[in-house]
Amino acid sequence: MDVSTSDSLVREYLLLGLRFDRVEDGYVDAFTGDPALRRAVAAEPQPDPADLARQAERLLTELPAADGLDPARADYIAAHLRALACAGRKFAGEDVGFVDEVEAYFDVHISKGDPDRYRDAHRRLDEVLAGAGPLADRMQAYRAGEEIPPARLEECIHAFSSALRDRVRAEYPLPDAETISYEVVTDKPWSGFNYYLGDYKSTVAVNADLKQQMANLPRLVAHESYPGHHTEHCRKEAGLVETRGQAEQTIFLVNTPQCLMAEGLADLALYAAIGPEWGGWAAEIYADLGLRFDGERAQTIADATAALADVRQDAALMLHDEHRDVDDVVAFLKRWLLVNDERARQMLRFLSSPLWRAYTSTYIEGYRLLRGWLDARPDGVSLTQRFTTLLDEPLIPSSLRAA
């Protein structure tokens, strides 16, 4: 297969991805490629999911002959075609086990977490949140005390975005044209969302329903913007697409390995930009806004609650793999995550969504895999250098495990 045929295969991959958006609106998270491809798909008859699965499997068989693709690109496209083949079968009504579904989508095998680890996290939280009454009540009181007044939310978002942007542009250069606009929204199953628009522009939506907390906002802004999703999109557009001509990077598809890589990267964005001692830095920014924030305490609590991350994935396994009663899953979330009924059911909304039900694993497994890879960097390689590789290269989970 010559280079032009390789280009044709990538074009077919893009068309296939766009067809999935007609089966499930939102399957294409971002598309910055040739608008004619989207118009062509819009003019087609309504796609049959089973046929989409067959198209993905056909392209997989043709991929090894694509001489114009280097091994990293071929591995990347193959992993995404396997994810789309599984999605097509699921949409066609095939019964796919939840663990197998997650593995096909995200190139990772999942299992339940360790309750002893959760108990240890609770012991650590009990120490830092010393006082009378159940730990869950003390944790919820702490969260309530950390809530950002709704009238101050946009101001706080812009303050952290500006501070992070200055830091990130010095360490991870971005095109001069890059910009982000922020909007506060309601009635969404997520906390924040990056809509990448192409041409180095993003809109970031922040969900006001979840009563954003002071300790979480720096992480959220870093995750969605600098040096998280927006930064990754910009650098991949500039490097992989504009410079290296990798057109497959112009589409970002839900329930594919690129999501696990992107969410793991974004969850590590504050760590990469500021480091583990982020509390004092955040406290200074809040102080400039006239808000009091105990950064050291917030850091300690965040470190302890990080050990509870697997609880959300456990809940997904209980719901979809073990077919447990919804109220049992809500009780599990409330017990281990120390949240109230309303917050647990908000989490369940995300875990129950047909489009997003497997997506929780991208955060859990993405953070675990990428943090391990960052921390295992060779002598002489800085955290900034290692994180730059994540921002710039078309990596998939299996390539990191192999490394």
C-alpha positions in Angstrom: 0.0 0.0 0.0 1.6 3.3 -1.1 1.5 6.6 0.8 -1.7 7.8 -1.1 -3.5 4.6 -0.1 -2.4 5.1 3.5 -3.9 8.6 3.3 -7.1 6.9 2.0 -7.1 4.6 5.0 -6.8 7.5 7.4 -9.6 9.3 5.5 -11.8 6.2 5.9 -11.0 6.1 9.6 -12.2 9.7 9.9 -15.4 9.0 8.0 -16.0 6.0 10.2 -15.6 8.1 13.3 -17.9 10.8 12.0 -20.6 8.1 11.3 -20.6 7.1 14.9 -21.7 10.6 15.8 -24.9 10.0 13.8 -25.6 6.8 15.8 -24.9 8.6 19.1 -24.8 12.4 19.2 -21.6 13.4 21.1 -19.5 10.4 20.1 -17.3 12.8 18.3 -15.9 15.0 21.0 -14.0 17.2 18.6 -13.4 17.3 14.8 -11.0 19.8 13.3 -10.4 18.1 10.0 -11.7 18.7 6.5 -15.3 20.0 6.8 -16.2 18.2 3.5 -15.9 14.9 5.3 -18.5 15.9 7.9 -20.8 17.2 5.1 -20.3 13.9 3.2 -21.3 11.8 6.3 -24.3 14.1 6.9 -25.6 13.4 3.4 -25.4 9.6 3.8 -28.3 7.4 4.9 -28.6 6.7 8.6 -25.7 4.3 9.4 -26.2 0.8 10.6 -24.1 0.1 13.7 -23.4 -3.5 12.7 -22.1 -2.2 9.4 -19.9 0.3 11.2 -18.4 -2.5 13.2 -17.7 -4.4 9.9 -16.1 -1.3 8.4 -13.8 -1.0 11.5 -12.8 -4.7 11.2 -12.1 -4.4 7.5 -9.8 -1.4 8.0 -8.0 -3.3 10.7 -7.2 -6.1 8.2 -5.9 -3.5 5.7 -3.8 -1.6 8.2 -0.7 -3.9 8.2 -0.2 -3.2 4.5 -0.1 0.6 5.0 3.5 1.2 4.3 3.1 5.0 4.6 2.3 4.7 8.3 5.1 4.3 10.9 4.6 1.7 13.6 3.4 4.2 16.2 0.8 5.6 13.9 -0.3 2.2 12.9 -0.6 1.0 16.5 -2.6 4.1 17.4 -5.1 3.7 14.5 -5.4 0.0 15.2 -6.3 0.5 18.9 -8.9 3.0 17.9 -10.4 0.8 15.2 -10.7 -2.0 17.8 -12.6 0.4 20.0 -14.9 1.4 17.2 -15.6 -2.2 16.2 -16.7 -2.9 19.8 -18.8 0.2 19.9 -20.5 -0.8 16.7 -21.4 -4.2 18.1 -22.7 -2.6 21.3 -24.9 -0.2 19.4 -26.1 -3.1 17.2 -27.4 -4.8 20.4 -24.6 -7.3 21.0 -24.2 -8.2 24.7 -20.6 -7.3 25.6 -19.4 -7.8 29.1 -18.5 -4.5 30.9 -14.8 -5.5 31.6 -14.4 -6.5 27.9 -16.1 -3.3 26.8 -13.7 -1.2 28.8 -10.7 -3.2 27.5 -11.8 -2.8 23.9 -12.5 0.9 24.3 -9.5 2.0 26.4 -6.8 -0.6 25.9 -6.7 -1.4 29.6 -7.9 -4.3 31.8 -9.9 -3.3 35.0 -10.7 -5.0 38.3 -12.1 -3.9 41.6 -10.1 -2.0 44.1 -9.0 -2.9 47.6 -11.3 -2.0 50.5 -8.4 -2.0 52.9 -6.9 0.9 51.0 -10.2 2.7 51.3 -10.3 2.0 55.1 -6.7 3.4 55.4 -7.8 6.6 53.5 -10.7 7.0 55.9 -8.3 6.7 58.9 -6.1 9.4 57.4 -9.2 11.6 56.8 -10.4 11.0 60.4 -7.1 12.4 61.7 -7.1 15.6 59.6 -10.9 16.2 60.1 -10.7 15.6 63.8 -13.9 16.2 65.7 -17.1 14.7 66.9 -19.7 12.9 64.8 -19.4 10.4 61.8 -16.6 11.0 59.4 -19.1 11.4 56.5 -20.7 14.3 58.3 -17.4 16.0 59.0 -16.3 15.5 55.4 -19.5 17.0 54.1 -19.1 19.9 56.5 -15.6 20.5 55.2 -16.8 20.4 51.6 -19.6 22.8 52.4 -17.1 25.2 54.0 -15.0 25.0 50.9 -17.8 26.0 48.5 -17.1 29.0 46.3 -19.8 31.6 46.4 -21.6 31.3 43.1 -21.2 35.0 42.4 -17.4 34.6 42.7 -17.0 31.4 40.6 -16.2 33.0 37.3 -13.7 35.4 38.9 -11.9 32.5 40.6 -11.9 30.4 37.3 -10.2 33.3 35.4 -7.7 33.9 38.2 -6.5 30.3 38.1 -6.6 30.1 34.3 -4.5 33.3 34.0 -1.9 32.0 36.6 -1.7 28.6 35.0 -1.5 30.0 31.5 1.5 32.1 32.3 3.3 29.1 33.9 2.4 26.7 31.1 3.3 29.0 28.2 6.8 29.3 29.7 7.3 25.5 30.1 5.1 24.1 27.2 5.1 26.8 24.5 1.7 27.4 22.8 0.8 29.2 19.6 0.2 32.9 20.1 -3.3 32.5 18.8 -4.5 30.1 21.5 -7.5 31.3 23.6 -10.1 29.8 26.0 -13.5 31.2 26.8 -15.3 30.0 29.9 -19.0 29.5 30.6 -20.8 28.4 33.7 -23.6 25.8 32.9 -26.1 23.6 34.8 -27.9 20.3 34.4 -24.8 18.3 33.2 -23.5 14.9 34.4 -19.9 16.2 34.6 -18.0 18.8 36.6 -16.2 20.5 33.7 -15.9 20.0 29.9 -13.5 21.2 27.3 -15.0 21.8 23.8 -12.0 22.1 21.5 -13.0 24.2 18.5 -9.8 23.9 16.4 -7.5 26.8 15.4 -6.1 26.7 19.0 -9.4 27.7 20.6 -11.5 26.0 23.3 -14.6 26.7 25.3 -14.5 25.3 28.8 -17.9 24.7 30.6 -18.0 24.5 34.4 -21.0 22.9 36.0 -22.4 25.2 38.7 -24.8 22.4 40.0 -22.0 20.7 41.7 -21.1 23.6 44.0 -17.5 24.0 43.0 -15.1 23.8 45.9 -12.0 25.9 46.5 -9.7 22.8 46.8 -11.0 21.4 43.6 -11.1 24.4 41.3 -7.3 24.6 40.7 -7.3 21.0 39.6 -10.4 21.5 37.4 -8.9 24.5 35.6 -5.6 22.7 35.1 -7.4 19.6 33.9 -9.6 21.4 31.3 -7.2 24.1 30.2 -3.5 24.6 31.2 -1.7 22.2 30.8 -4.6 19.7 30.4 -7.1 19.2 27.5 -6.7 22.6 25.8 -2.9 22.5 25.9 -2.8 19.0 24.6 -5.2 19.8 21.8 -3.2 22.8 20.8 0.2 21.1 20.8 -1.1 18.1 18.9 -2.7 20.3 16.3 0.5 22.3 15.9 2.8 19.3 15.9 1.1 16.1 14.8 -1.4 17.7 12.4 0.1 20.9 11.0 3.8 19.8 11.0 3.6 16.0 10.6 0.4 15.6 8.7 -1.2 13.0 11.0 -4.8 13.6 10.0 -6.1 11.0 12.3 -5.4 13.5 15.1 -8.1 15.8 13.8 -10.8 13.7 15.4 -11.3 13.0 19.1 -13.7 10.1 19.7 -15.4 9.2 23.0 -14.7 5.6 24.2 -11.4 5.2 22.6 -7.8 4.9 23.9 -7.1 8.6 23.3 -9.6 9.4 26.0 -7.8 7.4 28.6 -4.5 9.1 27.7 -6.1 12.5 27.6 -7.9 12.1 31.0 -4.9 10.7 32.7 -2.8 13.6 31.3 -5.4 16.1 32.4 -5.7 14.7 35.9 -1.9 15.1 36.2 -2.0 18.6 34.8 -1.8 20.4 38.2 1.0 18.0 39.3 3.0 18.7 36.1 2.5 22.5 36.2 2.8 23.3 40.0 4.0 20.1 41.6 2.7 18.1 44.6 2.9 21.2 46.9 0.1 23.1 45.1 -1.8 24.2 48.3 0.4 27.3 49.1 0.3 28.5 45.5 -3.5 28.2 45.4 -3.8 30.0 48.8 -1.9 33.0 47.4 -4.3 33.3 44.4 -7.3 33.0 46.6 -5.8 35.6 49.0 -5.5 38.0 46.1 -9.3 37.6 45.6 -10.0 38.2 49.3 -10.8 34.5 50.0 -9.3 32.4 52.8 -8.0 29.0 51.9 -6.0 26.5 54.0 -3.8 25.1 51.2 -1.8 22.7 53.4 -5.0 21.1 54.9 -6.5 20.8 51.4 -3.4 19.1 50.1 -3.5 16.5 53.0 -7.2 15.8 52.4 -6.7 15.6 48.6 -3.8 13.1 49.1 -6.0 10.9 51.3 -9.1 11.0 49.0 -6.9 10.1 46.0 -6.7 6.6 47.5 -10.5 6.4 47.1 -10.4 7.0 43.3 -11.1 3.3 42.5 -14.5 3.5 44.3 -16.1 5.0 41.3 -14.9 2.2 39.0 -16.0 -0.3 41.6 -19.5 1.2 41.4 -19.5 0.9 37.6 -18.5 -2.8 37.9 -21.2 -3.3 40.5 -23.8 -1.7 38.2 -22.9 -3.2 34.9 -20.9 -6.3 35.6 -22.5 -7.6 38.8 -26.0 -6.1 37.9 -26.4 -4.8 41.5 -29.5 -2.8 42.6 -29.1 0.9 42.0 -29.7 1.7 45.7 -26.9 -0.7 46.7 -24.5 1.2 44.4 -25.6 4.5 45.8 -25.0 3.2 49.3 -21.5 2.0 48.3 -20.6 5.4 46.9 -22.0 7.2 50.0 -20.1 4.9 52.3 -16.6 5.1 50.8 -16.6 8.5 49.1 -18.3 10.1 52.1 -20.9 11.9 50.0 -24.6 12.6 50.5 -27.4 10.9 48.6 -27.7 13.8 46.1 -24.0 13.7 45.2 -24.0 9.9 44.9 -26.9 9.9 42.6 -25.3 12.6 40.5 -22.3 10.2 40.1 -24.7 7.4 39.2 -26.1 9.6 36.4 -22.7 9.6 34.8 -22.1 5.9 35.4 -25.5 5.0 33.9 -25.3 7.1 30.8 -25.2 4.9 27.7 -22.5 7.1 26.2 -20.4 7.7 29.3 -21.0 4.5 31.4 -17.5 3.1 30.7 -15.8 6.5 30.8 -15.0 6.5 34.5 -12.2 4.1 33.9 -10.4 6.7 31.8 -9.8 8.8 34.9 -9.0 5.9 37.3 -6.7 3.9 35.0 -5.4 6.9 33.0 -4.1 8.5 36.2 -2.6 5.3 37.5 -0.8 4.4 34.2 0.4 7.9 33.4 1.5 8.8 36.9 3.5 5.6 37.1 5.1 6.4 33.7 5.9 10.0 34.7 7.5 8.9 38.0 9.5 6.1 36.4 11.3 8.5 34.1 15.0 7.9 33.5 17.7 9.8 35.4 18.3 13.2 33.8 14.8 13.5 32.3 12.7 16.2 34.0 9.0 16.0 34.8 8.4 18.8 32.3 10.3 16.8 29.6 8.3 13.7 30.3 5.0 15.5 30.4 5.8 17.1 27.1 6.0 13.7 25.5 2.4 13.0 26.7 1.3 16.4 25.2 3.0 15.9 21.9 3.1 12.2 20.9 0.3 9.9 19.6 0.6 7.4 22.5 -1.8 4.7 23.6 -1.9 2.8 26.9 -0.2 -0.4 25.6 2.7 1.7 24.3 3.2 3.2 27.8 3.0 -0.3 29.4 5.6 -1.6 26.9 7.9 1.3 27.8 
